[in-house]
Amino acid sequence: MKVIPRQFDAGRLVAPKAVPKNIAMITEEELPPSTGGGVIGGVPGGVAGGSLSGILGGIVGSAASAAPPPPPPPKAAVPQRIRVGGNVQAANLINQVRPIYPPLAKQARISGVVELSAVIGKDGRVQDLKVIKGHPLLVQAALDAVKNWVYRPTLLNGEPVEVSTTIDVNFTLSQ
């Protein structure tokens, strides 16, 4: 009984234990020349004018139709500015200057809320301040006070970032 050496073991190629003395050469016979005027790479006995490989559109799985590899994932970048709600950002307030109640608004017994849109810089200072709504007699006092507020810098992944938020300044008359 002749033992055939294993070439594969558990899906892995195994090196031979001894080099053979004689190596058999395998030769293939050449195909006879085609007289039908077919296409190079076509099928013998195929249909004249047919498509290459018999499949419309060409060879399936050819290198030309292979999709390029996906791009590498982008690095996580720290955003330039994040949006934070007014209540969350108020907890980071370090220095809050109280607004001075305008005398004319006091005499007219005007009270209410001035809503402001603000950008708090990386250093915690108010950089950009815009009025969203509020009584015209109270707006300037609110702007003057909030310009001097200082916040603890907001960190994102350990890096300070600018914060876009809304600030409400309440004006109430004491009874």
Backbone as CSV, one residue per row, in Angstrom:
resi,resn,N_x,N_y,N_z,CA_x,CA_y,CA_z,C_x,C_y,C_z
1,MET,0.844,-1.175,0.000,0.000,0.000,0.000,0.894,1.245,0.000
2,LYS,0.599,2.146,-0.889,1.402,3.359,-1.034,0.779,4.485,-0.210
3,VAL,1.609,5.173,0.596,1.118,6.272,1.424,1.327,7.578,0.661
4,ILE,0.257,8.351,0.498,0.327,9.643,-0.180,0.576,10.711,0.891
5,PRO,1.659,11.468,0.740,1.936,12.494,1.759,0.855,13.577,1.755
6,ARG,0.566,14.051,2.938,-0.445,15.101,3.049,0.177,16.432,2.676
7,GLN,-0.567,17.210,1.874,-0.105,18.538,1.522,-0.735,19.608,2.415
8,PHE,-1.902,19.288,2.958,-2.606,20.251,3.807,-2.918,19.603,5.151
9,ASP,-2.783,20.357,6.216,-3.122,19.892,7.547,-3.884,21.018,8.235
10,ALA,-5.152,20.785,8.531,-6.035,21.773,9.166,-6.069,23.076,8.361
11,GLY,-6.106,22.960,7.024,-6.219,24.128,6.171,-4.901,24.844,5.916
12,ARG,-3.783,24.352,6.467,-2.489,24.986,6.271,-1.617,24.084,5.406
13,LEU,-0.826,24.683,4.556,0.068,23.953,3.672,1.237,23.407,4.488
14,VAL,1.548,22.089,4.287,2.613,21.429,5.033,3.820,21.269,4.117
15,ALA,5.003,21.589,4.601,6.241,21.423,3.822,6.534,19.933,3.654
16,PRO,7.041,19.516,2.472,7.339,18.090,2.262,8.526,17.653,3.118
17,LYS,8.542,16.361,3.498,9.609,15.823,4.332,10.843,15.510,3.497
18,ALA,10.638,15.148,2.208,11.765,14.835,1.313,11.483,15.417,-0.061
19,VAL,12.528,15.827,-0.757,12.373,16.389,-2.091,12.320,15.230,-3.091
20,PRO,11.297,15.179,-3.964,11.210,14.068,-4.924,12.344,14.152,-5.950
21,LYS,12.773,12.942,-6.418,13.848,12.885,-7.406,13.334,13.198,-8.808
22,ASN,12.180,12.725,-9.147,11.591,12.953,-10.476,10.356,13.831,-10.330
23,ILE,10.273,14.841,-11.183,9.108,15.719,-11.173,8.384,15.518,-12.491
24,ALA,7.114,15.173,-12.405,6.326,14.934,-13.613,5.940,16.263,-14.230
25,MET,6.149,16.404,-15.533,5.778,17.609,-16.260,4.410,17.399,-16.882
26,ILE,3.511,18.313,-16.632,2.167,18.235,-17.198,2.125,19.174,-18.394
27,THR,1.754,18.619,-19.540,1.638,19.431,-20.748,0.208,19.378,-21.237
28,GLU,-0.241,20.511,-21.732,-1.593,20.584,-22.274,-1.497,20.700,-23.776
29,GLU,-2.452,20.079,-24.436,-2.483,20.156,-25.894,-3.026,21.520,-26.290
30,GLU,-2.460,22.073,-27.355,-2.943,23.358,-27.840,-4.247,23.151,-28.576
31,LEU,-5.146,24.150,-28.472,-6.434,24.083,-29.156,-6.214,24.295,-30.642
32,PRO,-7.010,23.619,-31.455,-6.891,23.837,-32.902,-7.299,25.268,-33.226
33,PRO,-6.701,25.870,-34.268,-7.071,27.242,-34.620,-8.543,27.342,-34.975
34,SER,-9.146,28.466,-34.573,-10.576,28.683,-34.802,-10.786,29.149,-36.237
35,THR,-11.796,28.579,-36.868,-12.121,28.977,-38.230,-13.390,29.795,-38.265
36,GLY,-14.035,29.977,-37.127,-15.319,30.679,-37.094,-15.162,32.182,-36.956
37,GLY,-13.920,32.703,-36.866,-13.747,34.152,-36.737,-14.241,34.662,-35.397
38,GLY,-14.050,33.860,-34.370,-14.527,34.254,-33.047,-13.645,35.304,-32.393
39,VAL,-13.969,35.627,-31.203,-13.271,36.648,-30.434,-12.234,35.963,-29.550
40,ILE,-11.066,36.585,-29.393,-10.048,36.028,-28.506,-10.628,35.991,-27.098
41,GLY,-10.546,34.848,-26.496,-11.096,34.683,-25.152,-12.546,34.257,-25.175
42,GLY,-13.109,34.086,-26.386,-14.495,33.666,-26.500,-14.639,32.177,-26.263
43,VAL,-15.844,31.690,-26.340,-16.146,30.282,-26.109,-16.150,29.547,-27.443
44,PRO,-15.415,28.374,-27.544,-15.474,27.614,-28.799,-16.912,27.211,-29.093
45,GLY,-17.329,27.468,-30.314,-18.700,27.139,-30.702,-19.694,28.175,-30.226
46,GLY,-19.217,29.342,-29.781,-20.111,30.384,-29.284,-20.849,31.085,-30.397
47,VAL,-21.727,31.975,-30.056,-22.540,32.709,-31.018,-21.736,33.861,-31.572
48,ALA,-21.730,34.005,-32.903,-21.023,35.117,-33.528,-21.672,36.425,-33.097
49,GLY,-20.849,37.395,-32.673,-21.379,38.688,-32.220,-21.851,38.649,-30.786
50,GLY,-21.678,37.517,-30.098,-22.089,37.414,-28.698,-21.137,38.184,-27.802
51,SER,-21.473,38.259,-26.537,-20.623,39.001,-25.617,-19.557,38.088,-25.029
52,LEU,-18.448,38.697,-24.649,-17.323,37.984,-24.078,-17.769,37.257,-22.822
53,SER,-17.441,36.008,-22.696,-17.782,35.114,-21.593,-19.263,34.781,-21.543
54,GLY,-20.034,35.249,-22.508,-21.457,34.913,-22.534,-22.298,35.715,-21.568
55,ILE,-21.706,36.676,-20.884,-22.448,37.472,-19.903,-22.492,38.906,-20.402
56,LEU,-23.697,39.453,-20.484,-23.824,40.833,-20.930,-23.068,41.746,-19.980
57,GLY,-22.297,42.675,-20.537,-21.540,43.606,-19.704,-20.116,43.163,-19.468
58,GLY,-19.722,41.998,-19.942,-18.330,41.565,-19.804,-18.136,40.553,-18.713
59,ILE,-16.920,40.447,-18.247,-16.544,39.431,-17.275,-16.977,39.874,-15.885
60,VAL,-17.638,38.959,-15.161,-18.086,39.253,-13.809,-16.888,39.185,-12.868
61,GLY,-16.783,40.133,-11.994,-15.714,40.118,-11.001,-14.373,40.572,-11.530
62,SER,-14.361,41.246,-12.669,-13.079,41.707,-13.191,-12.547,42.840,-12.328
63,ALA,-11.272,43.121,-12.442,-10.634,44.147,-11.609,-11.176,45.534,-11.887
64,ALA,-11.651,45.769,-13.122,-12.128,47.107,-13.466,-13.404,47.462,-12.723
65,SER,-14.217,46.461,-12.361,-15.479,46.774,-11.705,-15.381,46.673,-10.185
66,ALA,-14.211,46.324,-9.672,-14.063,46.207,-8.230,-14.128,47.598,-7.592
67,ALA,-14.823,47.676,-6.475,-14.967,48.953,-5.777,-13.662,49.296,-5.066
68,PRO,-13.322,50.578,-4.994,-12.105,50.951,-4.278,-12.299,50.714,-2.783
69,PRO,-11.214,50.542,-2.036,-11.362,50.312,-0.597,-11.932,51.558,0.069
70,PRO,-12.652,51.367,1.182,-13.240,52.520,1.859,-12.148,53.418,2.421
71,PRO,-12.438,54.723,2.524,-11.430,55.644,3.067,-11.220,55.374,4.555
72,PRO,-10.073,55.719,5.089,-9.844,55.501,6.517,-10.777,56.387,7.332
73,PRO,-11.174,55.927,8.524,-12.083,56.747,9.336,-11.404,58.052,9.733
74,PRO,-12.191,59.163,9.754,-11.591,60.451,10.115,-11.225,60.485,11.598
75,LYS,-10.199,61.272,11.914,-9.810,61.432,13.307,-10.867,62.266,14.017
76,ALA,-11.101,61.938,15.267,-12.079,62.692,16.048,-11.506,64.075,16.337
77,ALA,-12.118,65.084,15.735,-11.643,66.457,15.918,-12.480,67.152,16.978
78,VAL,-11.859,68.024,17.715,-12.579,68.803,18.713,-13.311,69.919,17.979
79,PRO,-14.634,70.026,18.162,-15.374,71.068,17.455,-14.948,72.458,17.923
80,GLN,-15.128,73.428,17.035,-14.767,74.806,17.363,-15.715,75.402,18.398
81,ARG,-17.002,75.043,18.319,-18.002,75.615,19.221,-19.096,74.581,19.451
82,ILE,-19.541,74.462,20.703,-20.638,73.554,21.007,-21.805,74.349,21.557
83,ARG,-22.986,73.765,21.508,-24.201,74.416,22.003,-24.537,73.816,23.356
84,VAL,-24.728,74.666,24.360,-25.068,74.217,25.706,-26.274,74.997,26.184
85,GLY,-27.184,74.318,26.856,-28.372,74.972,27.388,-28.021,75.956,28.491
86,GLY,-28.871,76.964,28.679,-28.632,78.020,29.662,-28.465,77.514,31.083
87,ASN,-29.261,76.519,31.513,-29.168,76.014,32.882,-27.847,75.297,33.127
88,VAL,-27.353,74.548,32.146,-26.089,73.830,32.301,-24.941,74.820,32.393
89,GLN,-24.933,75.819,31.533,-23.834,76.777,31.511,-23.858,77.672,32.755
90,ALA,-25.038,77.927,33.333,-25.123,78.765,34.530,-24.372,78.132,35.699
91,ALA,-24.258,76.807,35.716,-23.534,76.128,36.787,-22.038,76.423,36.714
92,ASN,-21.535,76.820,35.564,-20.111,77.117,35.392,-19.784,78.599,35.589
93,LEU,-20.745,79.377,36.032,-20.547,80.813,36.204,-19.655,81.083,37.420
94,ILE,-18.537,81.801,37.205,-17.591,82.113,38.278,-17.864,83.501,38.844
95,ASN,-18.028,84.490,37.945,-18.238,85.872,38.372,-19.470,86.426,37.673
96,GLN,-20.519,86.716,38.454,-21.764,87.233,37.884,-22.004,88.646,38.401
97,VAL,-21.913,89.627,37.509,-22.180,91.017,37.863,-23.694,91.227,37.757
98,ARG,-24.295,91.715,38.832,-25.749,91.965,38.845,-26.067,93.208,38.006
99,PRO,-27.119,93.154,37.209,-27.466,94.334,36.408,-28.020,95.458,37.294
100,ILE,-27.760,96.692,36.881,-28.304,97.856,37.585,-29.679,98.137,36.993
101,TYR,-30.685,98.135,37.861,-32.065,98.359,37.400,-32.163,99.801,36.898
102,PRO,-32.518,100.010,35.636,-32.616,101.388,35.116,-33.672,102.195,35.891
103,PRO,-33.339,103.418,36.318,-34.286,104.239,37.096,-35.599,104.491,36.356
104,LEU,-35.532,104.722,35.057,-36.755,104.983,34.285,-37.662,103.752,34.279
105,ALA,-37.055,102.543,34.173,-37.841,101.302,34.191,-38.462,101.098,35.576
106,LYS,-37.751,101.499,36.647,-38.296,101.388,38.011,-39.508,102.308,38.167
107,GLN,-39.370,103.558,37.686,-40.465,104.523,37.809,-41.680,104.054,37.030
108,ALA,-41.432,103.450,35.872,-42.544,102.975,35.055,-43.045,101.609,35.519
109,ARG,-42.405,101.042,36.567,-42.755,99.742,37.133,-42.710,98.635,36.074
110,ILE,-41.623,98.669,35.296,-41.420,97.656,34.247,-40.518,96.561,34.801
111,SER,-40.961,95.320,34.654,-40.154,94.166,35.045,-40.262,93.134,33.927
112,GLY,-39.398,92.142,33.973,-39.441,91.098,32.955,-38.092,90.437,32.756
113,VAL,-38.017,89.656,31.710,-36.813,88.885,31.405,-36.221,89.390,30.098
114,VAL,-34.912,89.565,30.085,-34.188,89.883,28.856,-33.452,88.599,28.462
115,GLU,-33.751,88.097,27.275,-33.113,86.874,26.795,-32.005,87.250,25.820
116,LEU,-30.798,86.731,26.096,-29.621,87.049,25.288,-29.011,85.770,24.707
117,SER,-28.433,85.915,23.528,-27.663,84.831,22.915,-26.199,85.191,23.097
118,ALA,-25.398,84.244,23.617,-24.001,84.552,23.920,-23.072,83.452,23.429
119,VAL,-21.841,83.854,23.111,-20.761,82.915,22.830,-19.745,83.108,23.946
120,ILE,-19.458,82.020,24.647,-18.484,82.068,25.727,-17.196,81.482,25.185
121,GLY,-16.136,82.272,25.235,-14.856,81.875,24.649,-14.167,80.766,25.425
122,LYS,-13.069,80.304,24.866,-12.278,79.241,25.489,-11.716,79.686,26.832
123,ASP,-11.567,80.998,27.015,-11.051,81.525,28.278,-12.158,81.771,29.308
124,GLY,-13.424,81.552,28.922,-14.543,81.723,29.850,-15.182,83.090,29.815
125,ARG,-14.692,83.984,28.974,-15.256,85.333,28.885,-16.310,85.397,27.783
126,VAL,-17.309,86.264,27.991,-18.380,86.442,27.008,-17.821,87.231,25.833
127,GLN,-17.913,86.633,24.618,-17.329,87.265,23.437,-18.373,87.899,22.530
128,ASP,-19.465,87.250,22.342,-20.463,87.735,21.387,-21.804,87.724,22.101
129,LEU,-22.469,88.867,22.125,-23.713,88.993,22.870,-24.759,89.638,21.984
130,LYS,-25.911,88.984,21.847,-26.995,89.522,21.025,-28.309,89.397,21.785
131,VAL,-29.187,90.360,21.555,-30.491,90.363,22.214,-31.458,89.486,21.414
132,ILE,-32.116,88.570,22.111,-33.160,87.762,21.478,-34.503,88.440,21.713
133,LYS,-34.798,88.756,22.994,-36.034,89.482,23.306,-35.905,90.120,24.685
134,GLY,-36.727,91.107,24.916,-36.726,91.799,26.202,-37.242,93.217,26.032
135,HIS,-37.665,93.819,27.144,-38.185,95.180,27.121,-37.039,96.140,26.792
136,PRO,-37.268,97.094,25.862,-36.209,98.021,25.452,-35.558,98.800,26.600
137,LEU,-36.303,99.114,27.677,-35.723,99.855,28.798,-34.786,98.979,29.643
138,LEU,-34.910,97.641,29.534,-34.106,96.731,30.351,-32.915,96.133,29.590
139,VAL,-32.960,96.192,28.250,-31.959,95.514,27.415,-30.533,96.010,27.675
140,GLN,-30.307,97.308,27.685,-28.954,97.834,27.822,-28.340,97.467,29.171
141,ALA,-29.133,97.516,30.237,-28.629,97.151,31.569,-28.220,95.673,31.592
142,ALA,-28.999,94.817,30.922,-28.676,93.386,30.861,-27.377,93.162,30.075
143,LEU,-27.249,93.861,28.939,-26.031,93.724,28.130,-24.790,94.164,28.910
144,ASP,-24.895,95.304,29.595,-23.755,95.825,30.348,-23.316,94.860,31.452
145,ALA,-24.260,94.214,32.099,-23.922,93.296,33.188,-23.311,91.998,32.641
146,VAL,-23.944,91.405,31.634,-23.510,90.091,31.133,-22.145,90.173,30.440
147,LYS,-21.801,91.322,29.867,-20.480,91.478,29.233,-19.356,91.234,30.230
148,ASN,-19.616,91.452,31.509,-18.595,91.306,32.550,-18.637,89.953,33.259
149,TRP,-19.519,89.071,32.855,-19.593,87.754,33.483,-18.396,86.919,33.044
150,VAL,-17.941,86.036,33.946,-16.838,85.124,33.645,-17.280,83.706,33.997
151,TYR,-17.032,82.790,33.074,-17.396,81.386,33.245,-16.157,80.527,33.390
152,ARG,-16.337,79.364,34.004,-15.276,78.356,34.022,-15.219,77.796,32.604
153,PRO,-14.030,77.712,31.969,-13.951,77.213,30.593,-14.574,75.819,30.465
154,THR,-15.310,75.624,29.386,-15.948,74.333,29.123,-14.955,73.436,28.403
155,LEU,-14.778,72.224,28.931,-13.836,71.273,28.351,-14.591,70.173,27.610
156,LEU,-14.060,69.810,26.460,-14.580,68.682,25.692,-13.376,67.817,25.340
157,ASN,-13.357,66.588,25.850,-12.212,65.686,25.681,-10.928,66.330,26.200
158,GLY,-11.052,67.092,27.274,-9.897,67.714,27.893,-9.432,69.013,27.244
159,GLU,-10.094,69.434,26.168,-9.711,70.653,25.454,-10.766,71.733,25.675
160,PRO,-10.372,72.990,25.941,-11.368,74.059,26.079,-12.008,74.377,24.725
161,VAL,-13.321,74.604,24.740,-14.056,74.920,23.520,-14.943,76.133,23.751
162,GLU,-15.298,76.805,22.661,-16.265,77.897,22.733,-17.648,77.290,22.928
163,VAL,-18.511,78.036,23.598,-19.863,77.554,23.883,-20.858,78.591,23.417
164,SER,-21.862,78.138,22.696,-22.973,78.995,22.286,-24.133,78.683,23.223
165,THR,-24.691,79.704,23.859,-25.748,79.472,24.848,-26.708,80.654,24.890
166,THR,-27.777,80.489,25.631,-28.707,81.602,25.881,-28.640,81.959,27.356
167,ILE,-28.788,83.244,27.648,-28.741,83.731,29.021,-29.996,84.541,29.272
168,ASP,-30.665,84.247,30.381,-31.837,85.009,30.795,-31.465,85.890,31.973
169,VAL,-31.764,87.183,31.852,-31.530,88.145,32.948,-32.887,88.606,33.435
170,ASN,-33.175,88.332,34.704,-34.479,88.666,35.297,-34.425,90.029,35.985
171,PHE,-35.419,90.851,35.684,-35.590,92.132,36.358,-36.917,92.070,37.100
172,THR,-36.865,92.115,38.442,-38.098,92.101,39.228,-38.092,93.287,40.199
173,LEU,-39.253,93.876,40.349,-39.412,94.986,41.299,-39.713,94.407,42.667
174,SER,-39.013,94.885,43.708,-39.301,94.409,45.061,-40.541,95.120,45.570
175,GLN,-41.421,94.406,46.211,-42.691,94.945,46.680,-42.535,95.690,47.983
